[in-house]
Amino acid sequence: MVAPALELGAKHVHGVWHGGFGQLLQGEARARAARAPLPLAGGGLDQGRNAILWYLAEGTVLVPDTRLLRARALQWMFFEQYSHEPYVAVARYILRYLPENSPRRGELPRLQERGHQALAVMEKHLAAADFVAGQYSVADIALYAYTHCAADGGLDLGRYPALRAWLERVRAQPRHVALG
């Protein structure tokens, strides 16, 4: 959440958000891996990174100005939350942070299969569109986060040329902040 918050121009970012894959961790490991800034100076949102992204993007060019394009952006953000992140991010977490003898490694074939299904949906769409919602938006930022490092979860992006081209277009955005 730090880089997207900076890209969105957040000035009052504070607090710690524990959500997403952070709930898979325990104790200090959870605290280290799941920290993300809470953007509301007065509190109010304590989980849901896409809700936080939308909050930060509201009133900027990153939230499309027509109802249809806003609906498309939200549709892709819901897709990220329910059909992409649970597979792409969790496969990455297992391979990157858990020991090789972890029983969770047995989940990888299913996670990778479903991760590839999500990436194929993106590939098909991006073969005919520069950005997921028709213009560069908060939805691209949400999807970029785990897509750009999908290889860490054993998901080879080599079979997705339109998706790789989209990653480059996102990286080329003027306020892009590299993660990592």
HELIX and SHEET records of a PDB file:
HELIX    1   1 VAL A    2  GLU A    7  1                                   6    
HELIX    2   2 GLY A   20  LEU A   24  5                                   5    
HELIX    3   3 GLY A   27  ALA A   33  1                                   7    
HELIX    4   4 ARG A   49  ALA A   57  1                                   9    
HELIX    5   5 ARG A   67  PHE A   79  1                                  13    
HELIX    6   6 GLU A   80  HIS A   84  3                                   5    
HELIX    7   7 GLU A   85  TYR A   97  1                                  13    
HELIX    8   8 PRO A  103  GLU A  107  5                                   5    
HELIX    9   9 LEU A  108  LEU A  126  1                                  19    
HELIX   10  10 VAL A  138  THR A  147  1                                  10    
HELIX   11  11 ALA A  150  GLY A  153  5                                   4    
HELIX   12  12 LEU A  157  ARG A  159  5                                   3    
HELIX   13  13 PRO A  161  ARG A  171  1                                  11    
END                                                                             
